[in-house]
């Protein structure tokens, strides 16, 4: 999954949350840290500065915090 050029960040996060929820429905729990890593890995290179700021934090943000930060960016 990648953030498409014509896709909103909110839509992208919604899709990831839906996949997370589908996995949870079949008994597979995805760790919040893993979700954050997936999101950062799926962002295009134009988000490089934002990604560096995420990696540079002392404490990794939660998935919901990252969602909020991305939408605000």
KOLGU-905554 format. One record per residue: x, z negated, y negated of N, C-alpha, C in turn; residue in three letters. Coordinates in steps of 0.1 Angstrom, whole numbers, padded with zeros to 4 digits, always signed. Atoms other than C-alpha are relative to their C-alpha. Example, Ala and Ser with C-alpha at 12.3 -4.5 7.8 and 13.67 -1.06 7.14 Angstrom:
+0009+0000+0012+0123-0078+0045+0009+0000-0012ALA;-0009+0000+0011+0137-0071+0011-0008-0008-0011SER;
END
This chain:
+0008+0000+0012+0000+0000+0000+0009+0000-0012UNK;-0007+0000+0012+0013+0009-0034-0010+0001-0012UNK;+0008-0001+0012-0001+0006-0069+0001+0014-0004UNK;+0000-0014+0004-0011+0041-0077+0000+0002-0015UNK;-0002-0003+0015-0004+0057-0111-0013-0001-0007UNK;+0013+0000+0007-0041+0060-0119-0009-0012+0004UNK;+0007+0012-0005-0051+0026-0104+0002-0012-0009UNK;-0002+0012+0009-0058-0005-0124+0006-0011+0009UNK;-0007+0011-0007-0038-0036-0115-0011-0009+0007UNK;+0011+0008-0005-0071-0055-0110-0005+0005+0013UNK;+0005-0007-0012-0083-0030-0084+0011-0001+0011UNK;-0011+0001-0010-0049-0031-0066+0000-0014+0006UNK;+0000+0013-0005-0050-0069-0064-0013-0003+0009UNK;+0012+0002-0008-0086-0068-0052+0002+0006+0014UNK;-0002-0006-0014-0076-0045-0023+0009-0009+0008UNK;-0009+0009-0008-0048-0068-0013-0007-0013+0004UNK;+0008+0012-0004-0071-0098-0014-0010+0003+0011UNK;+0009-0004-0010-0096-0079+0007+0007+0001+0014UNK;-0008-0001-0012-0070-0071+0033+0003-0014+0005UNK;-0003+0014-0004-0059-0108+0033-0013-0007+0006UNK;+0013+0006-0005-0096-0119+0038-0004+0006+0013UNK;+0004-0006-0013-0101-0094+0066+0009-0005+0011UNK;-0009+0006-0010-0070-0107+0084-0004-0014+0003UNK;+0004+0014-0002-0082-0143+0079-0012+0000+0009UNK;+0012+0000-0008-0115-0133+0094+0003+0002+0015UNK;-0004-0001-0015-0097-0124+0127+0010-0010+0004UNK;-0009+0011-0003-0076-0155+0126+0014+0001-0004UNK;-0014-0002+0005-0044-0142+0109+0001-0005-0014UNK;-0002+0005+0013-0033-0163+0080+0013+0006-0006UNK;-0012-0005+0007-0010-0147+0054+0004-0010-0010UNK;-0005+0010+0009+0011-0172+0036+0000+0006-0015UNK;+0001-0004+0014+0008-0171-0002+0013+0006-0005UNK;-0013-0006+0004+0046-0165-0006+0001+0014+0005UNK;+0000-0013-0006+0042-0135+0017-0008+0010-0009UNK;+0009-0009+0008+0013-0121-0004+0008+0003-0014UNK;-0007-0002+0012+0034-0125-0036+0011+0011+0003UNK;-0010-0010-0003+0063-0106-0019-0005+0014+0002UNK;+0006-0013-0003+0040-0079-0007-0004+0007-0014UNK;+0004-0005+0013+0026-0074-0043+0012+0005-0007UNK;-0012-0004+0008+0060-0073-0059+0007+0013+0006UNK;-0006-0012-0006+0073-0048-0033-0009+0012-0002UNK;+0009-0011+0001+0043-0026-0039-0002+0005-0014UNK;+0001-0005+0014+0046-0023-0077+0010+0011-0002UNK;-0009-0011+0003+0062+0009-0090+0012-0004-0009UNK;-0013+0003+0008+0096+0010-0107-0003-0003-0015UNK;+0003+0002+0014+0079+0010-0141-0003-0015-0002UNK;+0003+0014+0001+0071-0027-0134+0013-0008+0003UNK;-0012+0006-0003+0108-0035-0128+0003-0013-0008UNK;-0002+0011+0008+0111-0059-0157-0009-0012+0004UNK;+0009+0010-0004+0080-0078-0146+0005-0006+0013UNK;-0004+0005-0013+0093-0080-0110+0012-0009-0002UNK;-0012+0008+0003+0127-0093-0123-0004-0014-0005UNK;+0005+0013+0006+0108-0121-0142-0006-0008+0011UNK;+0005+0008-0011+0090-0131-0110+0011-0005+0009UNK;-0011+0004-0008+0122-0132-0090+0009-0011-0007UNK;-0008+0009+0008+0139-0151-0118-0006-0014-0002UNK;+0007+0013+0002+0114-0180-0118+0006-0010+0010UNK;-0005+0011-0009+0125-0213-0104-0010-0002+0012UNK;+0010+0001-0010+0092-0216-0085-0008+0013+0000UNK;+0008-0013-0002+0075-0185-0071-0015-0003-0004UNK;+0014+0002+0003+0040-0181-0085-0009+0002+0012UNK;+0010-0003-0011+0009-0182-0063-0005+0014-0002UNK;+0006-0013+0000-0009-0150-0055-0010+0001-0012UNK;+0010+0000+0011-0037-0159-0080+0007+0000-0013UNK;-0007+0000+0012-0012-0167-0107+0007+0013-0003UNK;-0006-0014+0001+0007-0134-0101-0011+0010-0004UNK;+0011-0009+0003-0027-0116-0102-0003-0001-0015UNK;+0003+0003+0014-0034-0132-0136+0011+0006-0009UNK;-0012-0005+0008+0001-0124-0149+0000+0015-0001UNK;+0000-0015+0000-0001-0088-0138-0011+0006-0008UNK;+0011-0005+0007-0035-0082-0153+0003-0001-0015UNK;-0003+0002+0014-0023-0097-0186+0012+0008-0005UNK;-0012-0008+0004+0009-0076-0186-0003+0013-0006UNK;
END
